[in-house]
Amino acid sequence: MQKLKKISFIISLLGIFILLFISNIENFDLTNIDEINDKMLNKRIKIEGKISKIRNINENFQIISVSEDDKKIDVLTNKQLNVKEGDFIQVIGRVTEYNKTLQIQSDKIILLNFTK
């Protein structure tokens, strides 16, 4: 009986690690900012755009406005990033809503080294 418990525990841990690994390598198609709508709430998406404004709320929270063509969306991050207005970034995160405005809670932000 003790041996069966150990085997079950090891298999459970292995399954959890496999799920974590798969969730980190998940590939997302690029979404245009103007395509984001309220039907995408809580869905993970990937966007690219130019930083048009950075608001530092405190040392652990930033709101970054990202624009693509004439559309923009706010991206929330829980860490201070070494970016500036005019930089191009790629964001992977969840679509959320605050005060009837859509925004993205970032999971990952990558600074892109090209200009559009």
Backbone torsions as a table, in degrees:
resi	resn	phi	psi	omega
1	MET	NA	-41.9	179.6
2	GLN	-63.8	-38.8	-180.0
3	LYS	-65.2	-39.4	178.7
4	LEU	-64.6	-38.5	177.4
5	LYS	-63.8	-42.6	179.5
6	LYS	-63.6	-43.8	-180.0
7	ILE	-63.3	-44.0	178.4
8	SER	-61.5	-41.6	179.4
9	PHE	-63.5	-45.1	-179.7
10	ILE	-63.9	-42.4	179.1
11	ILE	-64.7	-40.4	178.3
12	SER	-62.4	-46.0	178.5
13	LEU	-62.3	-42.1	178.6
14	LEU	-60.9	-42.8	178.1
15	GLY	-62.0	-41.4	178.5
16	ILE	-63.5	-44.7	179.2
17	PHE	-64.5	-38.0	177.4
18	ILE	-64.0	-43.1	178.1
19	LEU	-62.8	-41.6	177.6
20	LEU	-63.4	-41.4	178.9
21	PHE	-63.3	-45.9	-179.4
22	ILE	-63.9	-40.3	-179.0
23	SER	-66.9	-27.2	179.0
24	ASN	-80.2	-23.4	-179.2
25	ILE	-103.0	6.2	179.3
26	GLU	-57.4	133.7	-177.4
27	ASN	-103.0	132.6	-178.8
28	PHE	-113.8	141.9	172.1
29	ASP	-75.6	148.3	179.4
30	LEU	-70.2	129.9	178.8
31	THR	-108.3	133.5	174.2
32	ASN	-74.7	144.9	-177.9
33	ILE	-60.3	-37.6	-178.7
34	ASP	-71.2	-10.1	177.4
35	GLU	-88.2	-11.9	-176.8
36	ILE	-73.5	127.8	179.6
37	ASN	-141.8	177.4	-174.8
38	ASP	-68.4	-13.9	175.5
39	LYS	-75.0	-11.1	-179.3
40	MET	-96.9	7.0	-179.0
41	LEU	-53.9	134.8	-179.9
42	ASN	68.1	8.8	177.1
43	LYS	-93.0	140.6	177.3
44	ARG	-83.9	132.0	-179.0
45	ILE	-136.3	169.9	175.4
46	LYS	-127.4	130.0	176.5
47	ILE	-128.7	161.5	171.3
48	GLU	-132.5	146.3	177.8
49	GLY	-178.7	-179.5	-178.1
50	LYS	-98.1	136.8	177.6
51	ILE	-73.6	119.9	179.5
52	SER	-102.5	-20.9	-179.9
53	LYS	-161.5	142.6	176.4
54	ILE	-126.2	126.8	176.6
55	ARG	-119.0	118.8	177.1
56	ASN	-90.6	110.9	-179.5
57	ILE	-79.4	-47.9	172.0
58	ASN	-153.9	-171.7	-175.5
59	GLU	-68.7	-11.8	-178.9
60	ASN	-120.4	14.2	-176.1
61	PHE	-150.3	127.2	177.5
62	GLN	-129.8	148.9	169.5
63	ILE	-117.0	119.9	-177.2
64	ILE	-113.6	121.9	175.1
65	SER	-85.6	123.5	-179.0
66	VAL	-114.0	129.4	-179.2
67	SER	-119.0	148.7	176.3
68	GLU	-139.5	117.2	-172.0
69	ASP	57.1	-119.8	-178.9
70	ASP	-106.9	8.9	179.0
71	LYS	-103.8	148.8	177.6
72	LYS	-143.2	159.1	177.3
73	ILE	-147.9	148.4	177.3
74	ASP	-87.1	138.6	177.7
75	VAL	-116.6	127.4	179.8
76	LEU	-99.6	135.5	177.4
77	THR	-136.5	144.1	-178.2
78	ASN	-96.1	22.1	176.8
79	LYS	-147.4	155.6	176.8
80	GLN	-78.7	125.6	180.0
81	LEU	-103.9	150.8	177.8
82	ASN	-92.3	66.8	179.7
83	VAL	-129.3	164.9	179.2
84	LYS	-139.9	165.6	177.5
85	GLU	-58.8	136.8	-178.4
86	GLY	99.3	-17.6	177.4
87	ASP	-71.3	149.7	173.6
88	PHE	-99.6	132.8	-178.5
89	ILE	-131.1	160.0	171.9
90	GLN	-116.4	134.1	-176.6
91	VAL	-125.4	132.5	169.1
92	ILE	-116.2	127.1	-178.6
93	GLY	-173.6	-176.5	-178.7
94	ARG	-100.0	138.6	176.1
95	VAL	-76.4	127.0	177.5
96	THR	-129.8	174.7	179.5
97	GLU	-132.9	138.2	176.5
98	TYR	-141.4	125.7	-177.4
99	ASN	50.7	45.8	178.4
100	LYS	61.7	22.2	177.4
101	THR	-121.2	131.0	178.8
102	LEU	-75.7	144.5	178.1
103	GLN	-150.6	172.8	-179.4
104	ILE	-122.0	124.8	172.2
105	GLN	-87.5	110.1	-171.1
106	SER	-73.3	141.5	169.2
107	ASP	-102.9	-35.5	-177.2
108	LYS	-150.2	135.2	176.4
109	ILE	-128.8	128.5	-178.5
110	ILE	-120.9	129.7	175.0
111	LEU	-78.3	126.4	-179.8
112	LEU	-95.2	141.3	-175.5
113	ASN	-101.8	38.9	176.6
114	PHE	-136.9	166.1	176.9
115	THR	-117.6	146.8	178.5
116	LYS	-101.3	NA	NA
